[in-house]
């Protein structure tokens, strides 16, 4: 943690912010390639504002840093050069208006209310607004295993598992009607899930490929040889 770039930026924030110790290695792993680039970064749930300063230091002066919060007092951080939008992350109309005003974003980090409804709706409503090669990251996904955040039958991680099923539905021998093509891949970390956008890769057709090598060695098939024969 202490050697990560994100943690060093966290320490520089002039406003108090509370994070989990395991998050900084994940932040560096996910976000380092965006540093010092002209990107649009959105954080849902800015609370007292400390993380906004962290992200500005981490990504650099070229980044457009936007905060979303339900608390209208968050508008105070506009004086420091941040863009702040006040509204509910469960409100489809709020997000539609947000998308019209902001346009496509490179990274959206959901550190909002952490209920299953909020996490799922934010993901579903914002995925199509993530730029190609960008990502949508949901934080504090450990709430899926805790009480007080919704019906566990419909937890966020249950949603993620269903999402993974639909990504694997892209395999060529399966019915493609329910295949997930908005997202190329889903990356799981402790307490975080990243949805990666790659429009070309997620729309490739799954077929067999043969390198057409001149010499073919016919190997005996041992794939099932270690499975006991049941009589």
Protein Blocks (a to p, Z undefined) as FASTA:
>chain_A
ZZpmklmmmmmpmbdcdddfklmmmmmmmmmmmgoiacddddehjknommmmmmmmmnop
kbccddddfblklmmmmmnopacddddfkbmklmmmmmmmnopafbdcdfbnopaklmmm
mmmmmmmmpcehiacddehklmmmcghiacfklgfklmmmmmmmmmmmmpmkbcfklpcf
kbmbdcddehiacddddfklmmcccddddehiabdcddddfklmmpccdZZ
